[in-house]
Amino acid sequence: MSLLPLDDVPGPLPAPVRSPSIARLAGRALTLLPVLLIGAWAAIDWRAMCDGAARLASADPWWLLAGVFFTCLGWVAAACVRQGAVPERLPPGLLLASQFAAGAANHVLPASIGAHAVTLRFLQGRGIPLARATASLALYSLVKPLAKTPVLIVFVVAFPDTLRLGELAPGKGTLLLAVGGVTLGLATASLLVTVVRPLRRPLLGFVRTALTDIRLLHTRPSRVLALWGGSAAAPVLQGSVIASVGFSLGLPLSWAEVVFALLLATTAVGAVPAPGGIGPVDAALVFTMVAFGAPMGLATATVIGYRVLTVWAPLLPGALVLSLLVRREVL
């Protein structure tokens, strides 16, 4: 038996080089993605942001402060509606932070996809199954437009002389086009469910889950108040932001006219898939305020200022909150 020299004894093996895991890299990418999207959008829409900011610089600061206040209340209303759409109690602070972050995502992706994606991740993080979380998003999307109807009726009854509806009444062609679009959408959905059999079972399961949660939620007065009250308050608060910006610039319209103009504009073109409703809703809002007697330039400046106050000002903070929630695995 021979002994090896001590110098020939191999030393400790070098520690293996560990590459970052895919999950960690994906988390970092998701953390930076909101900020990158905000930067890209800012480069595309830079002129509108600068124009609105320049106009707001000469506006009445107290009315702008009121607009900021109503904007913050809008996030609270959105959080109330989200809470009213699920039976489980959600943590209020994190829920409000998620809705603030969802606002940034909502202005990047069309048709509220960004806001729904953020909320879906938040609900799943609170232990709510995917089917029930998706059902809550569907309930949220259904209740928000339905809640506008009683608000519109209240405005028509309360301000019959102020709101000149004859100038804004749609023609027969517009009504036929709207009815035809709704009918075509319902017929297409029914045809897909009937013909494509793999869709039938998950869709029926989703409907059963949604109906079960709806029945449960409507047995709790607090959830009913949060769901329907928050949905009805949201457009009124949004209109109050526009009115505050308009008053700061000298818009010659009343609060009721501005809020009613927003209700009509969002009802008419709110279904057009644009990021945050920007574009179609803005054009319809300007047209409606002009029909109520506002000068075209002032109505346009009001809408631009409103977008700066509600979109551009909170956009970067919202993206940073979104990144922070992703990093802390809340989303």
N, C-alpha and C positions, 0 to 999 in steps of 0.2 A: 504494500500500500504506500503510495507516494503522496507527499504533502505538496500542495500548490503554493507557490510564493504568495505572500500577502499582497504584493503589488498586482498580482493577476486576478485577485478576487474582484468581481464586478461590483461597481458601486450601485447606489440606488438608481432605479430607472427614472428617466426624466418624466416629469408630469405631463400627461397628455394635454395637448392644446385643444381646448373646448371652443367650438364655434358657437356663436349666439344661436339660440333656438329659434325655430321659425315663428313660434308664438310671440317671442319677445320682439323679433323684427317686425312682425305684423302689428304689435301694439305700438311700437314707435312710429310706424308708418301711419297708423290711424290717428296718432297724436298730432302729427304734422299735417295730415291731409286737410282738416278744416282751414288752417291758416293759408295753405297753398291755394285752395279754392277761392278764399276771400281775396287773395292777391290777384288771381287771374281775373276775377269778376271786377275788381277795382280798376284794373288796366283797361277792361272793355268799356266800363261805364263811368270813366273818370270825369268826363265833361259834365254829365248830369249832376254828379256829386259836387263838383266845384261850383256849378251854377247855383245849386240849392244852398250850399254853404254861404256863398256870397250874399244871397238874398236874405238869409237868416241873420247875417251879421248886422243888418240895418233894421231888424224887426224889434218889436217891443219885448224886452227880456222877460217881463212878468208873465205875459201870455205864453211865451215859450216855456217858462218854468211850469205853467199849468199843463202844457202839452206833455212835458216830461212826466209829470205826476200821473196823468191819465194813461200814458204809455206803461208805466210801472203797474198800474192797476190792471192793465190788459194782461200782463203775465200772471197776475194773481188769479184773474178770471179763468185763464187757460188751465192753470193748475187745479182750480176747483172743478172744472169740467172733467179733466182727466181723473180726479179722485172720484167724482160721481159716476164714472163709467166702470168702476171695479168695486166689488164688495169688500175686498181687503183694505185695511187702513194703511196708507202709504206715509212714509216720513215726510212731514211738511217741508222741511228745509231742503232736502234732496229733491223732492218733487218740484219745488219752485226753481231750483237750480237747473234741473233737467229741462224745464220749459223755457228758461232763459237761453240755454244752450240749443234747444230745439228751434228757437227762433232764428238763430244763425244758420242752422242746417236748412231750415225752411226757405230761406232766401237764396239758396244756392241751387236746390233741386226743385223741379216743377211739381205741381199738383200735391203739395204738402208731403211729398215722399220723404224728404229729409226729416221733418218734424216727427212723422209717424215712425221712422226707423229709430230715431233717438228714443222716443217713448217706448217702443217695443223692447229695445234693449234694457231700458230702465225697469220695465215691468218684469221682464224675465230675471233680471238681477235681484228683484224682490221675491223671487220664488213663484211667480205666477206662470202656469204652463203656457206654452206657445199658443194653443188653440184659444184659451180664454183671453190672453193678452191681445190676440188678433181680433177677437170678438169685441173687446172694449174699444179698439180703434175704429171698427165698423160702426159701433154705437155712437161714438164721438162724431164721426163723419156724418152720420144720419141726423143726429139731434141738432147740430149747429145750424144747418139751413132751415130745418123745421122750426126752430125757435125764432127765426126772423119773422115768420108770419104773424104771430101775435104782436110783435113789436111794430111791424108795419101797420097793422090795424089800429093800434093805440095811437100812432102818429097821425093817421088819417082822421080818426075821430077827434083827437085833441086839438089838431091844427087844420081844420077844414078850409079856412080862408087863406092861410099862409102858404100851404102847399098847392101849387097850381098844377094839378095832375093832367089837365087837358093837353098841355104842351108836351108832356112826356109819355102820353098813351101810345103804346106800340100799334103799328098797323096790322092789318089782317095777315099780310105776308109774313111778318115777324112772328106772330102767334102761331101760324101754321108751321113755320120752320121749327119753332121750339117744341110744339107738340109732336111733330114728325121725328125730331131727334130723340125725344124721350121714348116714343114708341119703338123706334128702331133699336135703341139700346136694350130695352126690355125684351124685345123679340130675339135679338142676337144672344143675350144671356140665356134665355129659355131654350133656344135651339142648341147651344153648346152643351147645356146640361142634358138635354134629351139625346143628342147624337153621340157625344163623347162619354162613354160609360165610365172610364176611370175617374172622371171629374165628379160623378154623381155621389159616390159614397163619402169622400171627404167633404163635399159641399153640404150634404145632408147632416153630417156630423157637426160641421161648423154652425149650421143653422140651429140645430138642437142645443148646442152649447150657448150660443148667443141668446136664444129665447129663455133658457134657464136662468142666465145671469140677469136678463132684463126683468124677468118676474121677481127675482130676488131683490134687485136694486130698487124696484118701485114699491117694495114693502117697507123701505126705510126712508122716512121723511128727509133725513139729512142728505142722503144720496140724491134724492129727487131734487132737492133745493140746489145742491151743488151742480148737478148735471144740467137741469133746465134753466135755473137762475143764472148760472155762469154763462151758458150759451146765449141767453137773451141779453145779458149785460155786455158781452164782448163787442157786438157791433156798435152799441151806444157809446162805449168807451173809445172805440176806434174813431167814431165820428166826432167825439169830443176832442180828440187829438187834432183832427183836421180843422175843426172849428177854432181851436186855440191858435193853431198856426195861421189860419186865415185872419183871425182878429188881430194878430200881431202885425200882419201886413196891411191891414185896412180893408179886408174883404167885406163888401156891403151885403152880407147875407146873415140871417139869424141862425142861432144854434140849431133850431128845429129843421131849417132848410138844409143845412150842411149834413146833419145826421141822416135826414131822409134821402138826400142825394147819394150818400154812401150806400144806404140800404138798397136803393134802386140799382145803382151801378154794380154792386156785388151780386145782386139777384140776377141781373141781366147777363153778365159775362164772368161771374165768379167761377164757373165750371171750366173755363178755358185753362189748359195746363200751362201756366207760366210760373216762374219762380216767385213765390210769395204773392201771386196775383199781380205782379208788377207788369205793366204794359197794357193789357186789355182793361183792367179795372181802372187804371189811371186815366186812360182815354175816355172811358165811360163816365168817370167822376167829373172830369173837366167839362164834358158835354152837358152833364146834368146841372152842374153849377151855373154854366152859361145860360141854360134854359131858365134857371131861376132868376137871372138878371145880373150875374157877376160878369165883369169884363174878362175877356179871354186870357189876356196876359196875367191878370191877378189870379184867376182860377188856376192857371198853369203853374204860377209861382207857388201857390198854396200847396198844390199836390207835390211839387218838387221838394218844398220845405218839409212837408209831412214825411216824404220818403227819407230825407236826410235824418230827420229826428227819430224815426222808428226803425229804419233799416241800417243806414250807414253809421250812425252814432253808436248803437249797441252791437254792431256786427263783429268788430274785433274783440271786445270783451266777451261776447257770446262764444266766439270761436275759442278763446282761451279757456273759458269755463268748460266747453265741450272737451277740449284736449285734457284738461285736468280731471274731468270725470272718467274719461277713458283710461288715463294713467292710473287712477286709483281704483279701477275696475268696478266703478259704479255702473258703467255702461258696457 
